[in-house]
Amino acid sequence: MRFLSIYKTVETGVPPTPDYMETMGRLVEEGRKAGYLLATEGCLPSALGARVRSSGGNLFVTDGPFVETKEIIAGFALLEAASKDEAIQMTKDFLKVAGDGECELRQIFTPSDGAGDCSGAHRELTEQFARQ
C-alpha cells in the first residue's frame, strides 16, 4: 500500500539549522535504503507559492505568502507500507525528528488496488459510506 504523508506546520520564515538538516537527512536515507520511503521533499516558503482555486466556473489565483493560514504544507513523503498502522508508525517516527506540526496521512489509489481501474476503490467507498 502507498500512503501520502502531508506535513503541515507553522511557517517561521527561519531556515532549518545544519543539525536539523543532518538529522533529517539520516532519517530520509534510512527510509530510502529500507525501501519504505519512495519520495520526499520539503517546500520553500509560501511567499514563493500561489494558490489556484476553481469556483463556479471561475479560476482565482492568490499569490503567497498565505498569512491567513495557521499551518501550511511544509513537505510531503510518499510511503510504501504493509498497512495503515505501519504508515502511522513511520509518520510518528518522522514527527519525532521534524518537531511541532501534523501529518495528514492518505492512502493512495494504485492500479493494483482495482485491477487497473477505479471499480475496486469505488465499490469499497460505496460500502464504507453505506455503513455510516
Secondary structure, DSSP 8 states (H G I E B T S, - for coil): -EEEEEEEE---S----HHHHHHHHHHHHHHHHHT-EEEEEE---GGG-EEEEEETTEEEEEES--TT-SSEEEEEEEEE-SSHHHHHHHHHHHHHHH-S-EEEEEEE--GGGTTTSSHHHHHHHHHHHHH-
